[in-house]
Amino acid sequence: MPAPDDPEWERALINRMAAEFLREQRRSRRWGVIFRMGILAYLVLLVVTYYADGFGESLSAGLEHTALVEVEGIIAPEASASADRIITGLRKAFEADQAKAVILRINSPGGSPVQAGYVFDEIRRLREKHPDKKVYAVGVDACASGAYYIAAAADEIYVDQATLIGSIGVRLDGFGFQQAMEELGIQRRLLTAGDRKALLDPFSPLAEQDRAFLQGLLDNIHTQFIDAVKTGRGDRLNGGDELFSGLFWTGQESVDLGLSDGIGSSSYVAREIVGAEEIVEYTAARDLLARLTERFGTALARGLVEMGAWQGLPALR
């Protein structure tokens, strides 16, 4: 730079500032390109991993193996453990020529009785259609309520010693805000066509006849649940009415009660019971976007939405 009293000093300063600005712009563009390329490489890696998993499993499916279908999370429509998704996987597994048996690996607290009933009926239909191919339910952390409804359709049930299993009951969740509204001086305005159309309205008192109606509905679903368990487990059940009270037990206790048949993981069942150690997953795959969003941590949020969407309906959980 020229001396400050040099007539060219201002021009030289401006030129230097312009040069620094251009260098900074080029540096920013360079890092921007690197950042975008990094993101692109990461997405490509995820896509390759997604299809590589399926490719590896397709190769294994050509050899003798044990088929695996997952039941993970709340059992509800549009959820990971929806009846459509579970049944799609089960049909593929039963129809696979090289699959010696099917394992239904369950980690769920339950959910919709309708969805669980669909799966229960389909398992029994597939067992009748493919009498030489057994299906084993394997409970992981939880195999409770609607999840046990599904498991009861299997030939045998295996659990870990600490698996929570059972909870054969039905619940209907709700709240009542009538007293709080009265204390706050809030007036409820509700119009209906039908005298009992608003029986589940949380801002109105629950009449005794409505309570009796709802209890009858729950008892009816409970009876269906009990009948399904008795149909699936038969004389293996060792307990009394407490089995159907909504209580749940550890896996070790469930063996003694006849709710399950033994202690073992999926790999144990495949290796020791089925005799085909290689496990190939047949769970119906979600689309790539769903898997990517789950990797970025939205699975918890989706689970909360699934649970909240079914408040106010009977649930096996």
C-alpha positions as a printed Julia matrix, in Angstrom:
317×3 Matrix{Float64}:
   0.0     0.0    0.0
   1.22    3.55  -0.75
   1.74    5.96   2.11
  -1.46    7.68   3.37
  -0.34   11.02   1.92
   0.16    9.47  -1.53
  -2.54   10.55  -4.05
  -2.91    6.88  -5.12
  -3.61    5.7   -1.57
  -7.43    5.77  -1.82
  -7.44    3.98  -5.17
  -5.07    1.33  -3.85
  -7.26    0.84  -0.76
 -10.36    0.4   -2.9
  -8.55   -2.1   -5.15
  -7.36   -4.08  -2.14
 -10.85   -4.16  -0.6
 -12.3    -5.34  -3.91
  -9.68   -8.07  -4.17
 -10.39   -9.26  -0.62
 -14.13   -9.28  -1.36
 -13.62  -11.39  -4.47
 -11.4   -13.83  -2.59
 -14.04  -14.16   0.15
 -16.76  -14.77  -2.46
 -14.7   -17.5   -4.11
 -14.01  -19.08  -0.71
 -17.73  -19.06   0.17
 -18.67  -20.59  -3.16
 -16.03  -23.29  -2.73
 -17.31  -24.29   0.73
 -20.89  -24.11  -0.52
 -20.07  -26.59  -3.29
 -18.3   -28.87  -0.81
 -21.28  -28.74   1.56
 -23.79  -29.52  -1.2
 -21.63  -32.36  -2.48
 -21.45  -33.78   1.05
 -25.24  -33.76   1.37
 -25.6   -35.37  -2.07
 -23.07  -38.08  -1.16
 -24.93  -38.79   2.08
 -28.27  -39.14   0.29
 -26.7   -41.4   -2.34
 -25.25  -43.55   0.44
 -28.67  -43.89   2.05
 -30.26  -44.9   -1.26
 -27.51  -47.44  -1.93
 -27.9   -48.87   1.59
 -31.67  -49.09   1.12
 -31.43  -51.09  -2.08
 -28.37  -53.07  -0.99
 -30.32  -54.44   1.98
 -33.06  -55.65  -0.31
 -30.56  -57.09  -2.79
 -28.79  -59.07  -0.06
 -32.05  -60.42   1.24
 -33.2   -61.4   -2.25
 -30.05  -63.5   -2.64
 -30.62  -65.19   0.73
 -34.26  -65.83  -0.15
 -33.11  -68.27  -2.83
 -31.68  -70.55  -0.12
 -33.47  -72.42   2.65
 -34.23  -69.92   5.4
 -36.6   -68.76   8.12
 -38.91  -65.93   7.13
 -39.29  -62.94   9.47
 -42.1   -60.39   9.72
 -41.9   -57.49  12.18
 -44.73  -56.08  14.33
 -43.21  -52.9   15.74
 -44.97  -50.1   17.64
 -48.62  -49.13  18.01
 -51.01  -51.33  16.02
 -53.09  -48.86  14.0
 -53.99  -47.98  10.4
 -51.21  -46.14   8.53
 -48.75  -47.05  11.31
 -45.66  -49.21  10.99
 -47.68  -52.03  12.55
 -50.83  -51.66  10.45
 -52.77  -54.77   9.5
 -52.14  -54.13   5.79
 -48.38  -53.99   6.26
 -48.21  -57.04   8.53
 -50.5   -59.13   6.34
 -48.59  -58.21   3.17
 -45.38  -59.48   4.76
 -47.04  -62.64   6.07
 -48.45  -63.58   2.68
 -45.05  -63.17   1.01
 -43.4   -65.22   3.76
 -45.89  -68.09   3.57
 -45.71  -68.2   -0.22
 -41.88  -68.26  -0.32
 -40.84  -71.77  -1.4
 -37.51  -71.72   0.45
 -38.97  -70.43   3.74
 -39.24  -73.37   6.16
 -41.24  -71.41   8.74
 -42.34  -67.88   9.62
 -41.32  -65.87  12.66
 -43.54  -62.98  13.71
 -41.24  -60.8   15.83
 -43.4   -58.6   18.05
 -42.45  -55.5   20.0
 -45.7   -53.66  20.64
 -47.94  -52.5   23.51
 -51.06  -53.14  21.42
 -53.51  -50.82  19.7
 -56.59  -51.19  17.52
 -58.69  -54.32  18.17
 -59.88  -54.24  14.57
 -56.35  -54.21  13.15
 -55.26  -56.97  15.54
 -58.31  -59.03  14.62
 -57.53  -58.71  10.91
 -54.02  -60.08  11.46
 -55.23  -62.86  13.78
 -57.74  -64.09  11.18
 -55.2   -63.89   8.34
 -52.6   -65.91  10.26
 -55.12  -68.67  10.88
 -56.15  -68.62   7.2
 -52.53  -68.85   6.05
 -51.79  -71.66   8.5
 -54.71  -73.63   7.09
 -53.62  -72.92   3.51
 -49.99  -73.88   4.23
 -50.25  -76.66   6.85
 -46.58  -77.65   6.49
 -45.28  -74.16   7.35
 -45.43  -73.17  11.02
 -45.55  -69.63  12.34
 -43.81  -68.67  15.58
 -44.45  -65.47  17.5
 -41.42  -64.05  19.32
 -42.03  -61.32  21.89
 -39.26  -58.78  22.43
 -39.69  -55.95  24.98
 -43.49  -56.02  24.91
 -46.09  -58.37  23.52
 -49.14  -56.95  25.23
 -52.84  -56.52  24.61
 -53.5   -56.21  20.85
 -49.99  -57.52  20.18
 -50.77  -60.64  22.2
 -54.07  -60.93  20.3
 -51.92  -61.35  17.16
 -49.42  -63.68  18.83
 -52.18  -66.02  19.98
 -52.75  -67.04  16.35
 -49.23  -68.5   16.05
 -48.38  -72.17  16.47
 -46.02  -71.32  19.34
 -44.97  -68.2   21.26
 -41.43  -67.53  22.51
 -40.32  -64.68  24.75
 -37.38  -63.33  26.67
 -37.42  -63.76  30.44
 -38.12  -60.04  30.89
 -40.64  -59.59  28.06
 -43.86  -57.94  29.26
 -46.69  -60.1   27.95
 -50.44  -60.42  28.45
 -52.68  -57.43  29.25
 -55.73  -59.18  27.83
 -58.24  -56.38  28.26
 -59.84  -53.37  26.58
 -59.73  -49.71  27.55
 -61.49  -46.52  26.5
 -59.64  -43.3   27.35
 -61.18  -39.91  27.95
 -61.46  -36.89  30.25
 -64.32  -34.97  31.89
 -64.13  -31.18  32.21
 -67.66  -30.41  33.38
 -66.76  -29.3   36.92
 -63.83  -27.19  35.73
 -66.12  -25.41  33.26
 -68.66  -24.68  35.96
 -66.0   -23.22  38.26
 -64.69  -21.05  35.41
 -68.2   -19.93  34.46
 -67.97  -21.39  30.95
 -71.24  -22.31  29.27
 -71.28  -25.36  27.02
 -73.33  -25.04  23.82
 -73.85  -28.36  22.07
 -76.53  -29.23  19.51
 -77.13  -32.81  18.35
 -79.56  -34.74  16.23
 -79.95  -37.9   18.28
 -80.47  -37.94  22.04
 -77.22  -39.78  22.8
 -75.03  -38.59  19.96
 -72.73  -36.72  22.36
 -72.18  -39.52  24.88
 -68.36  -39.15  24.6
 -68.35  -35.36  24.83
 -65.73  -34.49  27.53
 -67.55  -31.26  28.44
 -70.86  -32.94  29.29
 -71.71  -35.23  32.23
 -71.63  -38.96  31.52
 -75.13  -40.3   32.09
 -75.48  -43.67  33.79
 -77.2   -45.19  30.76
 -74.3   -44.02  28.56
 -71.78  -45.5   30.99
 -73.66  -48.81  30.87
 -73.73  -48.71  27.07
 -69.99  -48.08  26.82
 -69.21  -50.78  29.36
 -71.28  -53.25  27.34
 -69.34  -52.29  24.22
 -66.0   -52.86  25.98
 -67.21  -56.16  27.46
 -68.23  -57.32  24.0
 -64.78  -56.55  22.52
 -63.16  -58.15  25.57
 -65.14  -61.34  24.99
 -63.95  -61.43  21.39
 -60.37  -61.01  22.61
 -60.74  -63.81  25.18
 -62.29  -66.15  22.6
 -59.39  -65.5   20.22
 -56.81  -66.26  22.92
 -58.6   -69.45  23.96
 -58.9   -70.51  20.32
 -55.2   -69.94  19.72
 -53.77  -71.27  22.99
 -56.31  -73.97  23.8
 -55.51  -76.22  26.76
 -52.01  -74.74  27.07
 -53.49  -71.97  29.27
 -52.84  -72.82  32.92
 -54.27  -69.78  34.71
 -57.79  -68.78  35.62
 -59.79  -65.6   35.13
 -56.78  -63.49  36.14
 -55.34  -64.18  32.68
 -58.1   -62.06  31.18
 -58.15  -59.29  33.79
 -55.8   -56.94  31.94
 -52.79  -57.89  34.07
 -49.45  -58.61  32.41
 -46.48  -60.76  33.37
 -42.81  -61.31  32.63
 -41.85  -63.77  29.95
 -40.71  -66.33  32.51
 -44.04  -66.15  34.34
 -45.94  -66.36  31.06
 -44.41  -69.75  30.29
 -45.76  -71.13  33.57
 -49.18  -69.6   32.86
 -49.33  -71.07  29.37
 -49.37  -67.66  27.69
 -46.14  -68.6   25.91
 -44.28  -71.81  25.12
 -40.66  -71.09  25.94
 -37.74  -68.71  26.3
 -35.93  -67.78  23.11
 -35.07  -65.05  20.61
 -35.73  -64.98  16.88
 -32.29  -66.39  16.13
 -32.81  -69.14  18.7
 -36.14  -70.15  17.16
 -34.68  -70.12  13.64
 -31.64  -72.15  14.65
 -32.99  -74.56  17.26
 -36.71  -74.89  16.51
 -37.03  -74.34  12.76
 -33.61  -75.68  11.79
 -32.91  -72.89   9.27
 -30.51  -70.42  10.89
 -30.52  -67.97   7.97
 -33.23  -65.33   8.55
 -34.74  -63.33   5.7
 -37.05  -60.42   6.46
 -40.36  -60.21   4.61
 -41.8   -57.19   6.39
 -43.48  -54.95   3.82
 -41.02  -52.12   3.21
 -42.01  -48.53   3.72
 -41.13  -46.09   0.97
 -37.67  -44.53   0.92
 -38.92  -41.16   2.18
 -40.4   -42.77   5.28
 -37.13  -44.51   6.05
 -35.14  -41.31   5.54
 -37.39  -39.27   7.81
 -37.15  -41.95  10.47
 -33.35  -41.77  10.3
 -33.58  -38.04  10.89
 -35.5   -38.6   14.14
 -39.16  -38.16  13.23
 -40.15  -41.68  14.27
 -40.94  -40.53  17.81
 -43.12  -37.69  16.58
 -44.98  -40.01  14.23
 -45.56  -42.45  17.08
 -47.04  -39.71  19.25
 -49.36  -38.7   16.41
 -50.45  -42.31  15.92
 -51.27  -42.64  19.61
 -53.08  -39.32  19.8
 -55.12  -40.02  16.67
 -56.86  -42.93  18.37
 -57.84  -41.29  21.63
 -61.55  -41.87  22.27
 -61.72  -45.27  20.56
 -61.53  -48.68  22.26
 -57.95  -49.9   22.38
 -56.16  -53.12  23.21
 -53.22  -51.56  25.1
